[in-house]
Amino acid sequence: MANDPIDGHRPCPFLNTPQAAHYLGLTARHLERLRTHGRGPTFRRHCRYVVYHIDDLDAWSHAHRSGDHADG
């Protein structure tokens, strides 16, 4: 297929905490605090590692964007 990477591997859709924080425009510490308080994006534990799926980051970001008011 034309969209397949040259090495035959698909790009990984998971980001670690610093990568996910950068993707969202946050600091890693802020993202960790959100996770601790249950207010951050959905995350997964792969063994001892916390990872975020890009689709979950996008969904969380979309749900928390400013300017979305139902005032009509």
N, C-alpha and C positions, 0 to 999 in steps of 0.2 A: 504494500500500500504506500501511497505517496506521503502519508502523514506519519509513518513509522519512523522513529529515531534510527539513526545509522547503526547504532550498536545493538538494536533489537530490543532494548529495554524501554518500558513505559516510564514516563516521569512519575516520581512518587507524589501522591496527592497529600501526603502528611508532612506537617511542619512541626519542628520542636518549638518550645516556648519562645526563645529569642526570635526565631524566624516568624512565628505567628504574630508576635507583638509588632515586629517591623511591618509585616503585611497590613496590620490594622492601624498602624501609626501610633502605637502605644509603647511604653517601656515594658520590658520583660517583668519588672517588679509589679507594675500596675496590673498586668495580665494575671500574674500569680495571685495578687490580692483578690481580683475578681473571681478567680477560680476557687479560692479558699472560702469566699462568702457566697458561692453559688450563683453569682451574677454574670459570669463570663460565658463565652461560647462553649458549646459541647466539646468535651475532650475525651480522649481515650487513653488507657494505660496499656502500653505494650511492654510487658514485664515491668521494669522499674521506670520506664520512660513515659512521660506525658507527651502526647502528640495531638495535634489538631488537624482535622481534615479541612481542606480549603473550602469545600462546599458548606461546612458548618461555620467557618469564619465569615463567609459571604452572607449566610442567612442571619447570623447574629448581628453583623454590621448593618444589614438592611433593616432589621427590626429595631435597631437603636439609632437610626439616622435622625438628625435634627430636621425640623421643618415638617415632620409628619404630624399634623394636628387634625383631629376630627371635627374641628369647629365649623368646617364647611364654609 
